[in-house]
Amino acid sequence: MRYFFEISYNGTHYHGWQNQKNAVGVQQVVEDCMSKVFRQPIEIVGSGRTDTGVHCVQQFFHADIENEFDTATYLQKLNSILPRDIAIHAVHRVKDDAHARYDAYERAYEYKITPDKNPLLIGLAYYCFKSIDIKTMNHAAALLVGEHDFECFSKVKTDVNHFICDIKKAHWNEKDGLLVFSITANRFLRGMVRAVVGTLLDVGSGKISLEEFKDILKSKDRKKAGMNVPPEGLYLMSVKYPKKIFIN
């Protein structure tokens, strides 16, 4: 039987979500703990990858479990042996062909920037000391909304069939003393959000103009876009699925 598990984690000490040969990813830690608790080999499939150091408020993965189980009891067992920086919050029974990655129709990210040097935010937000024009950055962010080719913001070596994404929302705001960029889309390319933020910061700091930002969007050339901002400010906030795949 197939189940969706809802997970969050602090990504500081992990090399992203995906299993890797020479580094520890969140997926490997979760699979090891689940295999112990369920007393059977467990392989999981996540809703997507996150890069090294990226945090997650809500992500989903699916796993096939041989027998029915009491979700409350097993959630407690799992969380008791998972590291402190990983937590599983809920379990949902889904149809046997439901897929955590391919059935997701919307994903949302936030990128957090602190304008002040704050030791309590180390690893949790990007310290940017430059003077930034939020209004101008929001004019540029509005140009992202809609269905476009975002190859200019994608990592060069990637195995996707196309670079088209449908951006539903892209907006900067100030929240609790932080500058926060929120972006929602049907899909994201590898490294896309960090490249978008880096390029928008170039607009906000006056390094490039709005017209130059428009040209970058049309170029499909990663070299013309801005640098990737550091991973510690990036958070996967939510993933959405159609209700029809859930059984309970």
Beta strands, then each sheet from edge to edge (+ up, - down):
strand 1: 2-9
strand 2: 45-46
strand 3: 55-64
strand 4: 86-93
strand 5: 106-114
strand 6: 126-127
strand 7: 146-149
strand 8: 164-175
strand 9: 178-185
strand 10: 234-240
sheet 1: 2+ 3- 1+ 4-
sheet 2: 2+ 3- 10- 5+ 6+
sheet 3: 2+ 3- 10- 5+ 9- 8+ 7-
end
